[in-house]
Amino acid sequence: MSAKPHAVAPFTPAARNSDKAGRLRLVRVRDLVLPVSIGIYEHEKQAPQRVCINVELKVREGDGPIGDDIANVLSYEDIVNGIKAIVAGGHINLVETLAESIAGFCLADPRVALARIGVDKLDIVPEAASVGVEIERSR
């Protein structure tokens, strides 16, 4: 006698955005390309390089309604401005250091439960579209 398969709940956006701690929202910044002073080699310190930054944040939603009010959500404009401020802070040797700085900035907001950050140099290896790292950090 074979066992009946268990019914599987359908995958829905509501299922994706909830957990025991409450509802979560995914906030993204995709393919943000900025000139960045980055690299360990002397020639990399002479001029900025094109760097592509990707950010995915799992953000805890509040208990109340959004009310179509920017004050009730984590603004991607604030994320982009924070990244620009980090990049403007001076030369960075490693893409790993830049990724960690961005993750730290994002996690400073208490609503952010998890940050996934990708940093890619676009013009380093001619045969590759990009080279870089992706990290994931949580509180």
C-alpha positions as CSV (number, residue, x, y, z in Angstrom):
1,M,0.0,0.0,0.0
2,S,1.5,3.3,-1.0
3,A,1.2,6.5,1.0
4,K,-0.8,9.4,-0.2
5,P,1.3,12.4,-1.1
6,H,0.9,15.3,1.2
7,A,-0.9,18.3,-0.2
8,V,1.5,21.2,-0.8
9,A,0.3,24.8,-0.2
10,P,0.5,26.9,-3.3
11,F,3.4,29.3,-3.5
12,T,2.0,32.8,-3.2
13,P,3.5,36.3,-2.6
14,A,1.9,36.2,0.8
15,A,3.7,33.0,1.6
16,R,7.0,34.4,0.5
17,N,6.6,37.5,2.5
18,S,5.8,36.0,5.9
19,D,7.6,34.2,8.6
20,K,7.2,33.7,12.4
21,A,8.7,37.1,13.1
22,G,6.2,38.9,10.9
23,R,5.8,40.0,7.4
24,L,8.8,40.7,5.3
25,R,9.2,42.8,2.2
26,L,12.1,42.5,-0.3
27,V,13.6,45.9,-1.2
28,R,16.0,45.9,-4.2
29,V,18.4,48.1,-6.0
30,R,19.5,46.4,-9.2
31,D,22.5,47.1,-11.4
32,L,23.5,50.4,-9.8
33,V,26.6,51.4,-11.9
34,L,28.9,54.0,-10.2
35,P,32.4,55.2,-10.8
36,V,34.4,53.9,-7.8
37,S,38.0,54.4,-6.7
38,I,38.7,50.8,-6.0
39,G,41.5,48.3,-6.3
40,I,44.8,47.2,-4.9
41,Y,47.0,47.9,-7.9
42,E,48.6,51.3,-8.5
43,H,46.9,51.7,-11.9
44,E,43.6,51.2,-10.2
45,K,44.3,54.1,-7.9
46,Q,44.7,56.5,-10.8
47,A,41.1,56.7,-12.0
48,P,37.7,55.4,-10.9
49,Q,36.4,52.1,-12.3
50,R,32.8,51.2,-13.2
51,V,31.4,49.1,-10.5
52,C,27.9,47.4,-10.5
53,I,26.2,47.1,-7.1
54,N,23.2,45.0,-6.4
55,V,21.3,45.2,-3.1
56,E,18.5,42.9,-1.8
57,L,17.1,43.6,1.7
58,K,14.6,41.6,3.6
59,V,12.7,44.3,5.5
60,R,10.3,43.8,8.4
61,E,7.0,45.4,7.7
62,G,5.3,47.4,10.4
63,D,2.0,46.4,12.0
64,G,0.1,49.3,10.5
65,P,-0.9,50.0,6.9
66,I,1.5,51.7,4.5
67,G,-1.1,54.3,3.7
68,D,0.7,55.2,0.5
69,D,3.2,57.2,2.6
70,I,7.0,57.0,1.9
71,A,7.5,57.5,5.7
72,N,6.1,54.0,6.3
73,V,8.6,52.1,4.1
74,L,12.4,51.8,3.6
75,S,13.1,54.1,0.7
76,Y,15.4,52.8,-2.1
77,E,16.4,56.4,-2.7
78,D,17.9,56.4,0.8
79,I,19.8,53.2,0.0
80,V,21.2,54.6,-3.2
81,N,22.2,57.8,-1.5
82,G,23.9,55.9,1.3
83,I,25.9,53.8,-1.2
84,K,26.9,57.0,-3.1
85,A,28.1,58.5,0.2
86,I,30.2,55.3,1.0
87,V,31.8,55.4,-2.5
88,A,32.5,59.2,-2.2
89,G,34.4,58.5,1.1
90,G,37.7,57.7,-0.6
91,H,39.6,54.9,-2.1
92,I,38.7,51.3,-1.2
93,N,41.1,48.4,-1.9
94,L,38.7,45.5,-2.1
95,V,35.3,44.8,-3.4
96,E,34.8,42.7,-0.3
97,T,35.3,45.9,1.8
98,L,32.8,47.8,-0.2
99,A,30.2,45.1,0.1
100,E,30.7,44.9,3.9
101,S,30.4,48.7,4.2
102,I,27.1,48.7,2.2
103,A,25.8,45.8,4.3
104,G,26.6,47.6,7.5
105,F,24.9,50.7,6.3
106,C,21.8,48.8,5.3
107,L,21.7,46.8,8.6
108,A,21.9,50.0,10.6
109,D,18.2,50.4,9.9
110,P,16.5,48.3,12.5
111,R,13.8,47.2,10.0
112,V,16.4,45.4,7.8
113,A,16.6,41.7,8.8
114,L,18.9,40.5,6.0
115,A,21.1,42.2,3.5
116,R,22.5,40.5,0.3
117,I,25.0,42.7,-1.4
118,G,26.8,42.1,-4.8
119,V,29.7,44.2,-6.0
120,D,31.2,43.6,-9.4
121,K,33.9,45.4,-11.3
122,L,32.8,45.6,-14.9
123,D,36.0,46.3,-16.9
124,I,38.7,44.2,-15.3
125,V,38.7,40.9,-17.2
126,P,38.1,41.4,-20.9
127,E,36.6,37.9,-21.3
128,A,34.1,38.3,-18.5
129,A,31.1,40.6,-18.1
130,S,32.2,41.2,-14.5
131,V,34.1,39.9,-11.6
132,G,33.2,40.4,-8.0
133,V,31.6,39.2,-4.8
134,E,28.2,38.7,-3.2
135,I,27.8,38.6,0.6
136,E,24.8,38.0,2.9
137,R,24.6,39.5,6.3
138,S,21.8,39.4,8.9
139,R,21.1,40.7,12.4
